[in-house]
Amino acid sequence: IAALTAVAALAATTPAQAADFAVTADKSSNLAVAGDTVTVTLANLPTGQGVYLRLCAGTLADVVKARPAECVGMDKTVWVSSLASALRQGAVEASGPLAVSVVGQFTAGGKNIDCSAVSCGIHVRRDHFGGTDLSLDRFIPVTFGLPAPTAQAAVVDGKVQIQVANAK
């Protein structure tokens, strides 16, 4: 739900021609730090256009201001298109579910990015055939690791009981 809300918020800032373009993910939280796969689905990608999907450092608020600069390398980027020439060059067809590999730590521009210490997400942007076009930019925030530890206390039969979850 948080991912869909974030995508909807970013979509509200895009021009009308891409208003119907939508991005959803099957999961976005508690991803495995060592590596996980998020299945992303695109809806209404404009005909003849393509996008890149990749993990980047940043927040939804950051991405609304400017495209993220600290992202995984092109070898971890999924290129998706509906353009026949792009498909012949290695792009993946946009019509089905798309497997996006994500990791909790990566290097970008010589800098080590730790997604447990900084915010990260899957950034969707126009491919190199429309690199300056921001109308298809979307961002799905992701988190890695276990949920935050929680503790609940209750008095039962005159005794205090404490229940701890997600902690060793």
C-alpha positions as CSV (number, residue, x, y, z in Angstrom):
1,I,0.0,0.0,0.0
2,A,2.8,2.4,0.9
3,A,4.5,1.7,-2.5
4,L,1.2,2.4,-4.4
5,T,0.7,5.6,-2.4
6,A,4.2,6.7,-3.2
7,V,3.8,6.0,-6.9
8,A,0.5,7.8,-6.9
9,A,2.1,10.9,-5.3
10,L,4.9,11.0,-7.8
11,A,2.5,10.4,-10.7
12,A,0.5,13.5,-9.6
13,T,3.6,15.7,-10.5
14,T,3.9,14.4,-14.1
15,P,2.5,15.9,-17.3
16,A,-1.0,14.8,-18.5
17,Q,0.4,12.7,-21.4
18,A,1.7,10.1,-19.0
19,A,-1.1,10.3,-16.5
20,D,-2.3,6.8,-17.3
21,F,1.2,5.3,-16.9
22,A,1.3,3.3,-13.6
23,V,3.9,1.2,-11.8
24,T,3.2,-1.4,-9.1
25,A,5.5,-3.7,-7.1
26,D,4.6,-7.0,-5.5
27,K,6.7,-6.1,-2.4
28,S,8.7,-3.1,-1.1
29,S,9.5,-3.7,2.5
30,N,11.6,-6.2,4.5
31,L,13.6,-7.2,1.5
32,A,16.6,-9.5,1.9
33,V,19.8,-7.4,2.4
34,A,21.9,-9.9,0.5
35,G,19.6,-9.7,-2.5
36,D,16.0,-10.0,-3.4
37,T,13.7,-9.8,-6.4
38,V,10.9,-7.3,-6.7
39,T,8.3,-8.0,-9.4
40,V,7.3,-4.8,-11.0
41,T,4.3,-4.4,-13.3
42,L,3.9,-1.5,-15.8
43,A,0.5,-0.4,-17.0
44,N,-0.2,1.9,-19.9
45,L,3.4,2.5,-21.0
46,P,3.0,4.8,-24.0
47,T,3.4,3.1,-27.4
48,G,6.9,3.3,-28.8
49,Q,8.5,4.3,-25.4
50,G,10.8,2.6,-23.0
51,V,12.0,3.0,-19.4
52,Y,14.8,1.8,-17.1
53,L,14.0,0.2,-13.7
54,R,16.8,0.3,-11.1
55,L,17.6,0.6,-7.5
56,C,18.7,4.1,-6.4
57,A,19.4,5.9,-3.2
58,G,16.9,8.6,-2.4
59,T,13.4,9.4,-1.2
60,L,10.2,10.2,-3.0
61,A,10.7,13.9,-2.0
62,D,14.2,13.8,-3.5
63,V,13.0,12.3,-6.7
64,V,10.3,14.9,-7.2
65,K,13.1,17.5,-7.2
66,A,15.7,15.7,-9.4
67,R,16.5,12.2,-10.7
68,P,18.6,10.1,-8.4
69,A,22.3,10.1,-9.2
70,E,23.4,7.2,-6.9
71,C,22.0,4.0,-8.6
72,V,23.1,0.5,-9.2
73,G,25.0,-0.1,-12.4
74,M,23.6,-0.8,-15.8
75,D,24.2,-4.5,-15.3
76,K,21.5,-4.5,-12.5
77,T,19.2,-2.2,-14.5
78,V,16.1,-3.6,-16.3
79,W,15.5,-1.9,-19.7
80,V,11.8,-2.2,-20.7
81,S,10.2,-1.0,-24.0
82,S,7.4,-1.3,-26.4
83,L,9.6,-0.1,-29.3
84,A,10.5,-2.9,-31.7
85,S,14.0,-1.6,-32.4
86,A,14.7,-1.5,-28.6
87,L,13.5,-5.1,-28.2
88,R,15.9,-6.2,-30.9
89,Q,18.7,-4.4,-28.9
90,G,18.0,-6.3,-25.7
91,A,15.1,-4.5,-24.0
92,V,12.4,-6.6,-22.3
93,E,8.8,-6.5,-23.4
94,A,6.8,-4.2,-21.2
95,S,3.6,-6.2,-21.2
96,G,4.4,-8.8,-18.4
97,P,5.8,-8.9,-14.9
98,L,9.4,-7.6,-14.6
99,A,11.9,-9.0,-12.2
100,V,14.1,-6.3,-10.7
101,S,17.1,-7.4,-8.6
102,V,17.7,-5.3,-5.5
103,V,20.5,-5.5,-2.9
104,G,20.8,-3.7,0.4
105,Q,24.3,-2.4,-0.4
106,F,25.8,-1.3,-3.7
107,T,28.5,1.1,-5.1
108,A,27.6,4.1,-7.2
109,G,30.2,6.6,-8.4
110,G,32.8,5.1,-6.1
111,K,30.5,5.6,-3.1
112,N,29.2,2.7,-1.0
113,I,25.4,3.0,-0.6
114,D,23.9,1.1,2.4
115,C,20.1,1.1,2.0
116,S,19.7,0.2,5.7
117,A,21.3,3.5,6.5
118,V,19.9,5.7,3.7
119,S,16.5,5.6,1.9
120,C,16.4,3.7,-1.4
121,G,13.8,2.8,-4.0
122,I,13.2,1.5,-7.4
123,H,13.4,4.4,-9.8
124,V,11.6,4.3,-13.1
125,R,12.7,6.7,-15.9
126,R,12.6,7.1,-19.6
127,D,15.2,5.2,-21.5
128,H,18.0,6.7,-23.6
129,F,15.6,7.4,-26.4
130,G,13.9,10.1,-24.3
131,G,16.4,10.8,-21.5
132,T,15.2,14.3,-20.8
133,D,11.6,13.3,-20.7
134,L,10.5,13.2,-17.0
135,S,6.8,12.3,-17.6
136,L,7.3,8.6,-17.0
137,D,9.5,9.0,-13.9
138,R,8.2,7.0,-10.9
139,F,9.7,5.9,-7.6
140,I,8.8,3.0,-5.3
141,P,10.5,3.3,-1.9
142,V,11.9,0.0,-0.6
143,T,13.3,-1.1,2.8
144,F,15.6,-4.0,3.6
145,G,15.9,-6.3,6.6
146,L,13.5,-7.3,9.3
147,P,10.7,-5.0,10.6
148,A,11.7,-2.8,13.4
149,P,11.6,-4.5,16.8
150,T,8.5,-3.9,18.9
151,A,7.5,-4.6,22.5
152,Q,4.1,-4.6,24.1
153,A,3.5,-4.8,27.8
154,A,0.2,-5.9,29.5
155,V,-0.9,-6.8,33.0
156,V,-2.4,-10.3,33.0
157,D,-3.6,-11.9,36.3
158,G,-1.6,-9.3,38.3
159,K,1.6,-10.0,36.3
160,V,3.4,-7.9,33.8
161,Q,3.8,-9.7,30.4
162,I,6.1,-8.3,27.8
163,Q,5.9,-9.5,24.2
164,V,8.8,-8.7,22.0
165,A,8.7,-9.2,18.2
166,N,11.4,-9.0,15.5
167,A,14.4,-9.0,17.9
168,K,16.9,-11.5,19.1
